[in-house]
């Protein structure tokens, strides 16, 4: 069993600053619109200087994109980490999203507002896509143990991470176009199910050696 290493005080402080900036940027963008939100406003309310802001983010759009997606990524990765080791990778992903769906109604309006805003700006949309790409790796790292023993150059965990994020993005497009009147959880699960073959797990994404219950 591996032991987790507690982050240093400096790292905890860095994470807290990062989180505070993204939370402020997200709130301001939702309250007053992206165009009316400035880096000076974000910096002032997050209690950091402009120089500090730019140590973390290249633009206000990047800060907002991180704020929009970060909490959802945490929910997904934590949900994946809770899944039984015997599950195949894609099964573990579907189970994690199934858990997320249970509490989604309480966050529905927030998610819809975020999705609409992210699509209202070309710059914010581009940064959101970039964040999705960055987060493929985070999902890949959590899902990797479900593949069993893998060679160092095996790209399947990263491939699954990319497919998961694509499934989410495409489902969000349909959901926003329907003004939130469709079931987002079902849309995501439908996309994830399409990665299987005849209802079974695709050999490309199958468990390669872990015992199945």
N, C-alpha and C positions, 0 to 999 in steps of 0.2 A: 504494500500500500504506500503510495507516495504521499508525502507531507506537503501541505500547501505552505507557501512562504508568505508571511504577512508583509504587505508593502511598507516601505519606509515612511517616515513622517513626511519627507519631501514629496514622495510619490502620492501620498494621501492628500497632501495640500494641492498638488497639481491636478489631481482628479476632481477635487472639490471646486477648484477654480474653473476648470473645464465645464463641469456640470452647471455651475452657477451662471456662466456666460450663456450656455445653450438654453437654459430654462428662461432666462430673461429675454433672450432674443426671440424665442418661440412665443412667449406671452405677448410681447410688444407687437410682433408681426400679426398675431391673431386678433389683437385688440384694435390696432389702428391701420393694419395693412402693411405690406412689405415696403412699398415706396415711401411711406411716411416714417418708417423706422430707420434710424441712423446708427452708425457705429458709436457716435458720441453718446447717444441715449443708452445704448446697450452697456457701454463701458461705465457710465455714471451709475446706472441702477444695479449693475453687477459689482460695483465698487472696485473696478480695476482701471488702470490707465489705458490709453489707446495703444501704447507700445506693448502692454501685456496682452491686450486683445489680439494684436497681430502676431504675437508669439504663438497663439493657439489657432488662429483662423486667418485665411487669406481675404475673406469678405464676410459681410453680414449674411449673405445667402448660405455660405458654408455653415455658419453658426446655427442658422435656423434649420437647415437640413439635418444637421447632427441632432438638434433638439427634437425634431419630428420623429426621427427614426431610432434614436438611441434607446428609448424606453421600450419600444416594441422588440428590438433586437434582444434586449436583456430578458424579456419575457420568453422569447422563443428559445434562446440558449439555455436558460434555466429550466424550461420545460423539457428540452431535449436531455439535459443532464439527469432528469428524474426518471427517464424511461428505463424499463428493464433491459439488461444487457443482452438478453436472448433475442430481442427484436432485430429484424433486418433493418438496415439504415432507413429506407423509405418508410417502413412501418413506424419507426421511431419518430420520424418527422411528422407523419400524419397524426400520431398520437399526441405529440406536443402541441400541434395546432388545434387539435380537438380540445385539449385542456384550455388553451387560450380562448377558444370560442365560448366557453362556459361563462366567462365574466365580461365578454365583449360588449354586451348591451349597455353596460354602465359607462363604457368609453366610446360608444358609437358616435355621438355628436362631435366629440373632440377629434376622433379619427377622420370623420368626414370633413370637418373644417380644415384640418391639416392637409388632407389629400387635395381639397379644392385649391387651397392657397399654393401648394407646391406646383400645381399645374397652371397657375395664373401668371407665372413669371418664367420666361425662358431660362434665365440665369439660375433661379431656384430649382427648376426642374432638372437642369444639367447637374447641379451640385447634388441633388437627391439621387440621381442615377449614379454619380461617382461614389456617394456614400454606400449605396447598395452594393457596388462592386467591392468596396473595402470590406463590407460585412460578409461577403461570401466566404472569406477566409475565416472569420469568427465562427460561422456555422460549420464550416469544414472541420475546424479543430474539435468542436464538440461532438460532431457526428462520427469522427474518425474511428473511435473505439468500436462502433457498431459493425465495422467492416472486418473485425478480427485482425490477424497479423497482416500487415501491409509492407511492401517495399517502400523505401524512402521516396522514390519517384512515382508512386502510384497516385494518379490524379483524380481518382474517383471521389474522394471526399470533397475536393474543391469543385468537381463537376456537379455533385449533388447540391452543394451550397449555391452554385450559380443557378441551377434549375429551380431551387426553392425560391430564391429572390425573384427570378423571372416569373414564377407562378404567382407570387404575391403581387408583383407590379401589374401583371396582366389582369388579375382579379380586381385590383384597385381601379384600373381604367374602366372596366365594365361597371363597377359599383358606383363610381363617381358619375359616369354617363347616365346611370339610372337614378341619379340624385339620392343614392343611398336606399332606394326602395327594394333592392334585391338583398339576398343573404350573402354577405361577404365571406363568412366562414365556409359556406357551401361552395362558393365560387373558387376559393383557394383550394379546398379539398378536391373539387372536380379537376382542377389543373394538376394537383399532385397525383390523383388517380390515373390521369392520362399518361404518367410516366411509367406505368406498369403495363405488362403485356397480358391480355386476356384475363385480367383480374389478379394476376400473380406478379411478383416483383421482377422487374427487368433484370436479366443476368448481369447487365453492366453495373447495376446498383445493388446487387444482392449481397447478403451476408456471406463472407468468404471462409468462415471457419468457426464462428462462435456457436455454441450449442443452442439449439432451438427447443423451446418448451412445447 
